[in-house]
Amino acid sequence: MKASRIGFALLTAALMVLVYGSGKPQAFHSGGVAECGGCHSMHSPKAGGTFLLVGTDQSSTCLTCHMHAGDTGPSSYHIATADADMPVGTAPKQRTPGGDFGWLRKDYTMTIRGTTSTELGQSHGHNVVAVDASFLADAENTVAPGGTFSSAQLGCQSCHDPHSAVRRLADGTYRTGQTLGGAAQPIIGSGSYDTSLTPGATEAVGVYRLLRGLGDSTQGVTFSGVGIAVVPAAYNRTEAATQTRVAYGASGGNTWGNWCAT
């Protein structure tokens, strides 16, 4: 029994080193594919959903972490304000570089030069489909303007890849897959921030916000490159005192305009 307790203690200590070895908890995504159990459940997936997800659909699954009822202000990785936290007359609270998807739920009625008009929330951003959070497809644009991508298929996973294998190597190049010339190039952390680790010769970091790229066609379209950007580590905050500037770049002739046009 004593030996078992010692063994358990050693295992616990080893896990603590893996998780807290850098002096701080590792982010859930850690620059690449996340822990399976955070999004999927073998024994209790969401009823009516697919892929054994904990949410009814992909975006709903993302929002189980990225939206939290009870927020009182900007809160790290939250990207949508819950309805209960933005009653009539108040604005969404999150201030990420991508904004707050809560604006999609805010309709406004105004009178301009004697004419009353209504500005629908669906005009305030990308209308991701997240059934559990009542985010619906764009009712006006059934396909992407200028393209053919169905608005009913637009979700967080359309632009972000939770199973991402795209990585930035020590020489600044981007590639998909862990091995190069027979040598492992594991992702050691996020590549999204100004405080992100600098990869060594046999290491890599993830791409900005796990964005899709490098020929990814899993969403029925092919991204010609990868979106390159860096943001301050403290990014979800008011800019009344400190500006939050995202530094955008390009790779191999690919531009953000081309990436978005996908």
PASEBA-1860 file (N, C-alpha, C; in nm, 3 decimals):
! residues 262
1> MKASRIGF> 0.083/-0.120/0.000/0.000/0.000/0.000/0.087/0.125/0.000 ~ 0.195/0.121/0.084/0.285/0.235/0.090/0.350/0.259/-0.045 ~ 0.392/0.149/-0.110/0.456/0.162/-0.242/0.359/0.222/-0.343 ~ 0.231/0.185/-0.333/0.130/0.238/-0.425/0.113/0.388/-0.406 ~ 0.114/0.430/-0.277/0.099/0.573/-0.249/0.218/0.651/-0.300 ~ 0.337/0.593/-0.282/0.458/0.660/-0.331/0.452/0.671/-0.484 ~ 0.411/0.561/-0.549/0.400/0.563/-0.694/0.301/0.667/-0.742 ~ 0.186/0.677/-0.672/0.084/0.777/-0.709/0.138/0.918/-0.691
9> ALLTAALM> 0.213/0.938/-0.581/0.270/1.070/-0.555/0.369/1.109/-0.663 ~ 0.452/1.012/-0.705/0.549/1.041/-0.812/0.480/1.072/-0.943 ~ 0.371/0.997/-0.975/0.296/1.023/-1.097/0.234/1.162/-1.093 ~ 0.177/1.197/-0.977/0.117/1.330/-0.962/0.221/1.438/-0.981 ~ 0.339/1.418/-0.922/0.446/1.516/-0.935/0.490/1.531/-1.080 ~ 0.497/1.418/-1.151/0.537/1.422/-1.292/0.436/1.501/-1.374 ~ 0.307/1.479/-1.347/0.204/1.552/-1.418/0.211/1.701/-1.388 ~ 0.243/1.736/-1.262/0.256/1.876/-1.225/0.370/1.941/-1.301
17> VLVYGSGK> 0.480/1.867/-1.320/0.592/1.921/-1.397/0.551/1.946/-1.540 ~ 0.476/1.851/-1.598/0.431/1.867/-1.737/0.339/1.987/-1.753 ~ 0.249/2.006/-1.657/0.149/2.111/-1.669/0.201/2.246/-1.622 ~ 0.280/2.246/-1.514/0.324/2.371/-1.455/0.475/2.393/-1.463 ~ 0.541/2.313/-1.545/0.686/2.319/-1.551/0.741/2.454/-1.590 ~ 0.665/2.532/-1.666/0.714/2.663/-1.710/0.686/2.771/-1.607 ~ 0.626/2.734/-1.493/0.596/2.833/-1.392/0.455/2.886/-1.402 ~ 0.380/2.844/-1.504/0.241/2.886/-1.519/0.166/2.777/-1.593
25> PQAFHSGG> 0.034/2.766/-1.570/-0.043/2.662/-1.638/-0.038/2.679/-1.789 ~ -0.032/2.570/-1.860/-0.032/2.576/-2.004/-0.173/2.603/-2.056 ~ -0.184/2.680/-2.163/-0.314/2.707/-2.223/-0.373/2.577/-2.276 ~ -0.506/2.573/-2.282/-0.574/2.451/-2.324/-0.528/2.405/-2.462 ~ -0.519/2.497/-2.556/-0.478/2.460/-2.691/-0.326/2.446/-2.703 ~ -0.251/2.521/-2.625/-0.104/2.512/-2.624/-0.041/2.527/-2.762 ~ -0.106/2.601/-2.849/-0.050/2.627/-2.980/-0.085/2.524/-3.086 ~ -0.145/2.414/-3.046/-0.180/2.311/-3.143/-0.307/2.239/-3.102
33> VAECGGCH> -0.319/2.113/-3.136/-0.439/2.037/-3.103/-0.457/2.031/-2.952 ~ -0.584/2.048/-2.909/-0.614/2.050/-2.766/-0.638/1.908/-2.713 ~ -0.658/1.898/-2.581/-0.691/1.770/-2.521/-0.827/1.724/-2.572 ~ -0.836/1.601/-2.615/-0.960/1.549/-2.675/-1.080/1.567/-2.583 ~ -1.061/1.537/-2.454/-1.171/1.538/-2.359/-1.230/1.675/-2.333 ~ -1.164/1.780/-2.377/-1.219/1.913/-2.359/-1.332/1.943/-2.453 ~ -1.334/1.876/-2.569/-1.436/1.903/-2.671/-1.525/1.781/-2.700 ~ -1.473/1.663/-2.678/-1.545/1.540/-2.707/-1.571/1.461/-2.579
41> SMHSPKAG> -1.679/1.385/-2.580/-1.709/1.298/-2.466/-1.757/1.163/-2.517 ~ -1.687/1.058/-2.477/-1.725/0.923/-2.519/-1.858/0.879/-2.459 ~ -1.884/0.921/-2.335/-1.997/0.868/-2.261/-2.113/0.966/-2.244 ~ -2.087/1.095/-2.258/-2.196/1.191/-2.240/-2.187/1.307/-2.339 ~ -2.187/1.276/-2.471/-2.187/1.383/-2.570/-2.321/1.456/-2.570 ~ -2.325/1.572/-2.633/-2.448/1.649/-2.638/-2.550/1.578/-2.725 ~ -2.669/1.558/-2.672/-2.775/1.491/-2.748/-2.808/1.571/-2.874 ~ -2.822/1.500/-2.984/-2.855/1.564/-3.110/-2.736/1.621/-3.183
49> GTFLLVGT> -2.618/1.609/-3.124/-2.499/1.662/-3.188/-2.427/1.559/-3.273 ~ -2.308/1.593/-3.316/-2.227/1.504/-3.400/-2.085/1.497/-3.344 ~ -2.009/1.401/-3.390/-1.867/1.386/-3.358/-1.841/1.367/-3.208 ~ -1.944/1.325/-3.132/-1.930/1.308/-2.987/-1.888/1.437/-2.918 ~ -1.933/1.550/-2.972/-1.898/1.679/-2.916/-1.978/1.709/-2.790 ~ -1.923/1.794/-2.704/-1.994/1.833/-2.582/-2.096/1.942/-2.611 ~ -2.095/1.996/-2.734/-2.195/2.092/-2.778/-2.269/2.035/-2.897 ~ -2.384/2.094/-2.932/-2.463/2.042/-3.044/-2.387/2.052/-3.176
57> DQSSTCLT> -2.306/2.156/-3.191/-2.227/2.174/-3.313/-2.089/2.226/-3.275 ~ -2.006/2.249/-3.377/-1.868/2.288/-3.350/-1.858/2.420/-3.275 ~ -1.932/2.521/-3.321/-1.923/2.652/-3.257/-1.979/2.649/-3.115 ~ -2.087/2.574/-3.095/-2.142/2.562/-2.960/-2.039/2.499/-2.866 ~ -1.963/2.405/-2.919/-1.858/2.342/-2.839/-1.750/2.443/-2.803 ~ -1.711/2.527/-2.899/-1.612/2.631/-2.871/-1.661/2.724/-2.761 ~ -1.789/2.759/-2.768/-1.844/2.856/-2.674/-1.863/2.801/-2.534 ~ -1.852/2.669/-2.516/-1.859/2.617/-2.380/-1.744/2.672/-2.296
65> CHMHAGDT> -1.634/2.711/-2.361/-1.523/2.775/-2.291/-1.512/2.924/-2.324 ~ -1.541/2.959/-2.448/-1.515/3.096/-2.494/-1.632/3.192/-2.470 ~ -1.737/3.148/-2.406/-1.845/3.236/-2.359/-1.884/3.191/-2.220 ~ -1.897/3.286/-2.129/-1.927/3.248/-1.990/-2.028/3.346/-1.931 ~ -2.142/3.294/-1.887/-2.244/3.378/-1.824/-2.190/3.430/-1.690 ~ -2.211/3.558/-1.665/-2.164/3.617/-1.541/-2.043/3.706/-1.557 ~ -1.994/3.723/-1.681/-1.881/3.812/-1.704/-1.918/3.956/-1.665 ~ -1.828/4.022/-1.596/-1.851/4.162/-1.558/-1.769/4.258/-1.643
73> GPSSYHIA> -1.683/4.204/-1.727/-1.601/4.288/-1.812/-1.517/4.203/-1.904 ~ -1.423/4.264/-1.978/-1.336/4.185/-2.065/-1.271/4.072/-1.986 ~ -1.268/3.952/-2.044/-1.221/3.836/-1.969/-1.141/3.742/-2.056 ~ -1.013/3.769/-2.071/-0.918/3.680/-2.134/-0.968/3.625/-2.267 ~ -0.994/3.491/-2.273/-1.024/3.424/-2.398/-1.172/3.421/-2.432 ~ -1.257/3.490/-2.361/-1.400/3.492/-2.394/-1.424/3.583/-2.514 ~ -1.502/3.535/-2.611/-1.521/3.610/-2.735/-1.666/3.645/-2.762 ~ -1.754/3.613/-2.667/-1.896/3.646/-2.683/-1.956/3.672/-2.545
81> TADADMPV> -2.037/3.777/-2.536/-2.106/3.808/-2.412/-2.241/3.738/-2.412 ~ -2.273/3.670/-2.302/-2.401/3.601/-2.292/-2.515/3.703/-2.285 ~ -2.632/3.665/-2.333/-2.747/3.755/-2.336/-2.777/3.815/-2.198 ~ -2.766/3.733/-2.094/-2.800/3.780/-1.959/-2.705/3.889/-1.911 ~ -2.587/3.898/-1.972/-2.488/3.997/-1.930/-2.491/4.125/-2.013 ~ -2.585/4.134/-2.107/-2.596/4.257/-2.188/-2.744/4.290/-2.208 ~ -2.813/4.330/-2.101/-2.954/4.366/-2.115/-2.971/4.484/-2.210 ~ -3.096/4.512/-2.246/-3.127/4.622/-2.338/-3.062/4.751/-2.291
89> GTAPKQRT> -2.995/4.819/-2.383/-2.930/4.944/-2.350/-2.784/4.932/-2.311 ~ -2.734/4.808/-2.304/-2.593/4.788/-2.270/-2.522/4.716/-2.384 ~ -2.393/4.740/-2.395/-2.314/4.680/-2.503/-2.247/4.552/-2.457 ~ -2.210/4.465/-2.550/-2.130/4.347/-2.515/-2.001/4.389/-2.446 ~ -1.943/4.300/-2.366/-1.832/4.337/-2.278/-1.693/4.299/-2.328 ~ -1.684/4.202/-2.418/-1.551/4.154/-2.459/-1.487/4.250/-2.559 ~ -1.353/4.259/-2.553/-1.280/4.353/-2.638/-1.159/4.284/-2.703 ~ -1.181/4.165/-2.757/-1.072/4.092/-2.820/-1.039/4.153/-2.956
97> PGGDFGWL> -0.924/4.119/-3.016/-0.893/4.169/-3.150/-1.000/4.132/-3.253 ~ -1.073/4.023/-3.228/-1.181/3.982/-3.317/-1.316/4.037/-3.277 ~ -1.317/4.122/-3.175/-1.442/4.180/-3.130/-1.520/4.088/-3.037 ~ -1.652/4.109/-3.031/-1.741/4.032/-2.944/-1.859/3.986/-3.028 ~ -1.878/3.855/-3.038/-1.987/3.802/-3.119/-2.123/3.834/-3.059 ~ -2.124/3.886/-2.938/-2.250/3.928/-2.877/-2.320/4.038/-2.956 ~ -2.243/4.115/-3.033/-2.303/4.221/-3.116/-2.402/4.163/-3.217 ~ -2.384/4.038/-3.253/-2.478/3.975/-3.348/-2.617/3.962/-3.288
105> RKDYTMTI> -2.628/3.974/-3.157/-2.757/3.960/-3.089/-2.820/4.095/-3.056 ~ -2.757/4.204/-3.100/-2.805/4.337/-3.065/-2.867/4.406/-3.186 ~ -3.000/4.417/-3.187/-3.071/4.492/-3.290/-3.092/4.635/-3.241 ~ -3.085/4.730/-3.334/-3.105/4.871/-3.297/-3.208/4.935/-3.389 ~ -3.300/5.013/-3.330/-3.399/5.088/-3.405/-3.367/5.236/-3.389 ~ -3.365/5.309/-3.501/-3.326/5.450/-3.497/-3.412/5.529/-3.595 ~ -3.419/5.657/-3.570/-3.492/5.748/-3.658/-3.394/5.848/-3.717 ~ -3.381/5.847/-3.848/-3.290/5.936/-3.918/-3.369/6.022/-4.015
113> RGTTSTEL> -3.365/6.152/-3.995/-3.439/6.249/-4.078/-3.587/6.210/-4.091 ~ -3.643/6.169/-3.978/-3.785/6.137/-3.974/-3.821/5.997/-4.018 ~ -3.724/5.921/-4.063/-3.751/5.784/-4.108/-3.696/5.684/-4.007 ~ -3.782/5.593/-3.961/-3.742/5.492/-3.864/-3.691/5.368/-3.936 ~ -3.578/5.320/-3.894/-3.522/5.199/-3.954/-3.464/5.110/-3.844 ~ -3.447/4.983/-3.877/-3.392/4.887/-3.782/-3.264/4.828/-3.836 ~ -3.162/4.829/-3.753/-3.032/4.769/-3.787/-3.024/4.635/-3.716 ~ -3.029/4.527/-3.792/-3.028/4.393/-3.734/-2.890/4.353/-3.686
121> GQSHGHNV> -2.889/4.276/-3.578/-2.763/4.231/-3.523/-2.681/4.149/-3.620 ~ -2.746/4.080/-3.712/-2.673/3.995/-3.805/-2.580/4.075/-3.897 ~ -2.598/4.207/-3.900/-2.511/4.291/-3.983/-2.385/4.334/-3.909 ~ -2.368/4.288/-3.786/-2.259/4.335/-3.702/-2.137/4.245/-3.701 ~ -2.129/4.145/-3.787/-2.011/4.059/-3.789/-2.036/3.928/-3.858 ~ -1.945/3.834/-3.838/-1.958/3.702/-3.899/-2.063/3.621/-3.823 ~ -2.166/3.578/-3.892/-2.276/3.506/-3.830/-2.245/3.357/-3.818 ~ -2.169/3.322/-3.714/-2.138/3.182/-3.691/-2.263/3.110/-3.642
129> VAVDASFL> -2.276/2.983/-3.678/-2.390/2.902/-3.635/-2.350/2.828/-3.508 ~ -2.417/2.862/-3.396/-2.394/2.797/-3.267/-2.530/2.778/-3.203 ~ -2.590/2.662/-3.229/-2.728/2.636/-3.188/-2.748/2.654/-3.038 ~ -2.657/2.602/-2.958/-2.673/2.606/-2.813/-2.676/2.749/-2.758 ~ -2.612/2.843/-2.828/-2.608/2.982/-2.784/-2.701/3.069/-2.868 ~ -2.784/3.006/-2.952/-2.883/3.077/-3.036/-2.819/3.173/-3.136 ~ -2.699/3.141/-3.183/-2.640/3.215/-3.293/-2.682/3.145/-3.422 ~ -2.744/3.220/-3.512/-2.802/3.162/-3.632/-2.730/3.210/-3.758
137> ADAENTVA> -2.756/3.141/-3.868/-2.695/3.178/-3.996/-2.750/3.312/-4.043 ~ -2.672/3.381/-4.122/-2.714/3.508/-4.182/-2.838/3.484/-4.268 ~ -2.947/3.552/-4.237/-3.072/3.531/-4.310/-3.076/3.609/-4.441 ~ -2.986/3.704/-4.459/-2.986/3.786/-4.581/-2.888/3.732/-4.684 ~ -2.770/3.696/-4.640/-2.668/3.641/-4.729/-2.660/3.491/-4.709 ~ -2.720/3.416/-4.799/-2.720/3.270/-4.785/-2.584/3.210/-4.821 ~ -2.503/3.285/-4.896/-2.365/3.245/-4.925/-2.276/3.364/-4.899 ~ -2.147/3.338/-4.887/-2.052/3.446/-4.863/-2.058/3.547/-4.978
145> PGGTFSSA> -2.068/3.678/-4.950/-2.072/3.778/-5.057/-1.953/3.763/-5.151 ~ -1.982/3.750/-5.278/-1.876/3.735/-5.377/-1.825/3.593/-5.391 ~ -1.883/3.500/-5.313/-1.836/3.361/-5.319/-1.950/3.263/-5.317 ~ -1.922/3.140/-5.279/-2.023/3.035/-5.281/-2.035/2.961/-5.148 ~ -1.953/2.999/-5.050/-1.955/2.927/-4.922/-2.087/2.951/-4.851 ~ -2.155/2.843/-4.810/-2.286/2.853/-4.748/-2.278/2.915/-4.609 ~ -2.362/3.016/-4.584/-2.362/3.080/-4.453/-2.411/2.985/-4.345 ~ -2.487/2.884/-4.383/-2.535/2.786/-4.285/-2.422/2.698/-4.234
153> QLGCQSCH> -2.309/2.696/-4.303/-2.194/2.615/-4.263/-2.087/2.696/-4.190 ~ -2.110/2.827/-4.176/-2.007/2.912/-4.116/-2.005/2.894/-3.964 ~ -1.890/2.856/-3.914/-1.872/2.839/-3.770/-1.730/2.873/-3.731 ~ -1.701/2.863/-3.604/-1.565/2.890/-3.557/-1.462/2.805/-3.634 ~ -1.502/2.679/-3.660/-1.411/2.585/-3.726/-1.386/2.619/-3.872 ~ -1.466/2.710/-3.929/-1.444/2.749/-4.069/-1.311/2.821/-4.085 ~ -1.273/2.900/-3.986/-1.150/2.977/-3.993/-1.041/2.926/-3.900 ~ -1.082/2.864/-3.790/-0.988/2.811/-3.692/-0.988/2.658/-3.697
161> DPHSAVRR> -0.874/2.599/-3.669/-0.862/2.453/-3.673/-0.825/2.399/-3.535 ~ -0.922/2.342/-3.462/-0.892/2.290/-3.328/-0.799/2.169/-3.329 ~ -0.778/2.110/-3.448/-0.687/1.997/-3.461/-0.558/2.040/-3.534 ~ -0.528/2.167/-3.523/-0.422/2.227/-3.605/-0.288/2.156/-3.595 ~ -0.228/2.135/-3.713/-0.092/2.080/-3.720/0.001/2.180/-3.788 ~ -0.053/2.300/-3.823/0.030/2.402/-3.886/0.118/2.465/-3.780 ~ 0.244/2.485/-3.813/0.339/2.536/-3.714/0.445/2.625/-3.777 ~ 0.504/2.710/-3.695/0.615/2.796/-3.739/0.744/2.741/-3.683
169> LADGTYRT> 0.842/2.721/-3.771/0.971/2.664/-3.732/1.069/2.773/-3.689 ~ 1.184/2.731/-3.644/1.284/2.824/-3.594/1.332/2.923/-3.700 ~ 1.330/2.881/-3.827/1.376/2.971/-3.934/1.267/3.063/-3.985 ~ 1.148/3.059/-3.922/1.041/3.148/-3.961/0.947/3.093/-4.067 ~ 0.976/2.975/-4.119/0.889/2.915/-4.219/0.773/2.842/-4.151 ~ 0.667/2.819/-4.228/0.549/2.751/-4.178/0.531/2.619/-4.252 ~ 0.484/2.519/-4.182/0.460/2.391/-4.245/0.354/2.315/-4.167 ~ 0.306/2.206/-4.226/0.209/2.118/-4.160/0.278/1.986/-4.128
177> GQTLGGAA> 0.255/1.935/-4.009/0.315/1.808/-3.969/0.432/1.827/-3.875 ~ 0.461/1.723/-3.798/0.559/1.735/-3.692/0.701/1.701/-3.734 ~ 0.719/1.629/-3.843/0.854/1.587/-3.879/0.903/1.659/-4.005 ~ 1.031/1.687/-4.005/1.096/1.753/-4.118/1.232/1.687/-4.137 ~ 1.248/1.619/-4.251/1.373/1.551/-4.277/1.403/1.443/-4.175 ~ 1.296/1.381/-4.123/1.314/1.275/-4.026/1.327/1.324/-3.882 ~ 1.338/1.456/-3.863/1.353/1.512/-3.728/1.219/1.567/-3.679 ~ 1.190/1.544/-3.552/1.065/1.592/-3.493/1.069/1.743/-3.474
185> QPIIGSGS> 0.956/1.807/-3.500/0.942/1.951/-3.480/0.816/1.976/-3.397 ~ 0.813/1.933/-3.270/0.692/1.945/-3.190/0.659/2.090/-3.156 ~ 0.530/2.120/-3.145/0.485/2.252/-3.103/0.507/2.267/-2.953 ~ 0.581/2.369/-2.913/0.613/2.388/-2.771/0.527/2.496/-2.707 ~ 0.444/2.564/-2.785/0.359/2.668/-2.729/0.291/2.749/-2.837 ~ 0.215/2.847/-2.795/0.142/2.933/-2.888/0.238/3.026/-2.962 ~ 0.202/3.060/-3.086/0.278/3.158/-3.161/0.199/3.286/-3.178 ~ 0.098/3.308/-3.092/0.006/3.420/-3.109/0.049/3.549/-3.042
193> YDTSLTPG> 0.142/3.542/-2.946/0.165/3.657/-2.859/0.306/3.713/-2.867 ~ 0.321/3.837/-2.819/0.454/3.898/-2.815/0.542/3.831/-2.710 ~ 0.481/3.752/-2.624/0.557/3.680/-2.521/0.575/3.532/-2.556 ~ 0.532/3.491/-2.675/0.544/3.351/-2.714/0.690/3.306/-2.717 ~ 0.711/3.178/-2.687/0.845/3.122/-2.687/0.905/3.126/-2.827 ~ 1.036/3.137/-2.832/1.109/3.129/-2.960/1.151/2.984/-2.980 ~ 1.105/2.918/-3.086/1.138/2.776/-3.103/1.285/2.754/-3.135 ~ 1.338/2.642/-3.083/1.474/2.605/-3.116/1.478/2.530/-3.248
201> ATEAVGVY> 1.594/2.480/-3.283/1.614/2.416/-3.414/1.528/2.292/-3.432 ~ 1.492/2.226/-3.324/1.409/2.105/-3.335/1.271/2.126/-3.274 ~ 1.225/2.252/-3.273/1.096/2.286/-3.213/1.014/2.372/-3.307 ~ 0.890/2.397/-3.267/0.802/2.484/-3.344/0.701/2.548/-3.248 ~ 0.634/2.653/-3.295/0.522/2.711/-3.220/0.401/2.712/-3.312 ~ 0.284/2.728/-3.254/0.162/2.728/-3.334/0.145/2.856/-3.414 ~ 0.042/2.859/-3.497/0.013/2.978/-3.577/-0.089/3.064/-3.503 ~ -0.102/3.186/-3.547/-0.191/3.281/-3.482/-0.334/3.227/-3.472
209> RLLRGLGD> -0.380/3.213/-3.349/-0.518/3.174/-3.320/-0.561/3.043/-3.387 ~ -0.465/2.954/-3.413/-0.496/2.825/-3.476/-0.571/2.843/-3.608 ~ -0.538/2.947/-3.681/-0.606/2.972/-3.809/-0.570/2.865/-3.911 ~ -0.664/2.838/-3.998/-0.641/2.739/-4.104/-0.544/2.794/-4.208 ~ -0.479/2.703/-4.278/-0.388/2.747/-4.382/-0.308/2.634/-4.441 ~ -0.221/2.671/-4.535/-0.131/2.577/-4.602/-0.206/2.464/-4.670 ~ -0.301/2.500/-4.755/-0.369/2.400/-4.835/-0.481/2.328/-4.764 ~ -0.521/2.374/-4.647/-0.630/2.311/-4.572/-0.759/2.318/-4.652
217> STQGVTFS> -0.820/2.204/-4.680/-0.944/2.200/-4.759/-1.056/2.127/-4.684 ~ -1.043/2.111/-4.553/-1.141/2.035/-4.478/-1.277/2.104/-4.470 ~ -1.283/2.233/-4.498/-1.410/2.305/-4.494/-1.470/2.323/-4.635 ~ -1.416/2.250/-4.731/-1.467/2.259/-4.867/-1.403/2.369/-4.948 ~ -1.307/2.438/-4.890/-1.232/2.543/-4.960/-1.084/2.522/-4.927 ~ -0.997/2.581/-5.006/-0.854/2.564/-4.985/-0.788/2.697/-4.954 ~ -0.728/2.707/-4.836/-0.655/2.828/-4.798/-0.518/2.824/-4.864 ~ -0.481/2.933/-4.931/-0.356/2.933/-5.006/-0.235/2.957/-4.918
225> GVGIAVVP> -0.254/3.009/-4.799/-0.141/3.036/-4.710/-0.185/3.027/-4.566 ~ -0.114/3.096/-4.479/-0.148/3.095/-4.337/-0.150/3.238/-4.287 ~ -0.248/3.270/-4.201/-0.257/3.404/-4.147/-0.151/3.427/-4.041 ~ -0.066/3.528/-4.061/0.043/3.556/-3.969/0.012/3.683/-3.890 ~ 0.020/3.675/-3.759/-0.005/3.792/-3.674/0.050/3.766/-3.535 ~ 0.071/3.875/-3.462/0.113/3.868/-3.322/0.035/3.974/-3.246 ~ -0.013/3.939/-3.127/-0.092/4.030/-3.045/-0.032/4.035/-2.905 ~ -0.048/4.146/-2.834/0.002/4.150/-2.696/-0.063/4.040/-2.611
233> AAYNRTEA> 0.010/3.988/-2.513/-0.042/3.882/-2.428/-0.165/3.928/-2.351 ~ -0.171/4.055/-2.314/-0.290/4.113/-2.251/-0.369/4.182/-2.362 ~ -0.462/4.109/-2.422/-0.529/4.159/-2.542/-0.676/4.192/-2.522 ~ -0.742/4.128/-2.428/-0.887/4.151/-2.408/-0.904/4.254/-2.299 ~ -0.900/4.382/-2.338/-0.899/4.490/-2.240/-0.950/4.619/-2.303 ~ -0.989/4.712/-2.218/-1.029/4.843/-2.267/-0.906/4.915/-2.322 ~ -0.926/4.996/-2.424/-0.814/5.071/-2.481/-0.816/5.217/-2.437 ~ -0.887/5.244/-2.327/-0.893/5.381/-2.276/-0.755/5.430/-2.234
241> ATQTRVAY> -0.672/5.338/-2.183/-0.539/5.376/-2.137/-0.428/5.313/-2.220 ~ -0.448/5.188/-2.267/-0.345/5.117/-2.340/-0.401/5.060/-2.469 ~ -0.342/5.098/-2.581/-0.387/5.046/-2.710/-0.344/4.901/-2.728 ~ -0.428/4.822/-2.794/-0.394/4.684/-2.827/-0.381/4.674/-2.978 ~ -0.258/4.669/-3.025/-0.234/4.669/-3.170/-0.190/4.530/-3.215 ~ -0.260/4.477/-3.312/-0.223/4.348/-3.370/-0.128/4.372/-3.487 ~ -0.015/4.305/-3.487/0.082/4.316/-3.596/0.053/4.206/-3.697 ~ 0.009/4.245/-3.816/-0.025/4.149/-3.921/0.089/4.137/-4.021
249> GASGGNTW> 0.110/4.016/-4.071/0.215/3.993/-4.170/0.166/3.907/-4.284 ~ 0.257/3.873/-4.374/0.224/3.790/-4.490/0.329/3.682/-4.505 ~ 0.291/3.572/-4.572/0.383/3.460/-4.588/0.377/3.408/-4.731 ~ 0.492/3.396/-4.794/0.500/3.336/-4.927/0.410/3.402/-5.030 ~ 0.395/3.534/-5.021/0.309/3.604/-5.116/0.163/3.605/-5.075 ~ 0.128/3.529/-4.972/-0.010/3.527/-4.926/-0.038/3.650/-4.841 ~ -0.153/3.712/-4.862/-0.192/3.828/-4.785/-0.319/3.798/-4.707 ~ -0.348/3.882/-4.609/-0.471/3.862/-4.531/-0.594/3.877/-4.619
257> GNWCAT> -0.585/3.964/-4.721/-0.698/3.978/-4.812/-0.725/3.848/-4.884 ~ -0.620/3.781/-4.930/-0.637/3.652/-4.998/-0.689/3.547/-4.902 ~ -0.639/3.549/-4.779/-0.681/3.450/-4.680/-0.831/3.465/-4.651 ~ -0.874/3.587/-4.626/-1.015/3.612/-4.597/-1.103/3.580/-4.718 ~ -1.050/3.606/-4.837/-1.128/3.582/-4.960/-1.154/3.434/-4.984 ~ -1.083/3.347/-4.915/-1.107/3.204/-4.927/-1.250/3.171/-4.893
END
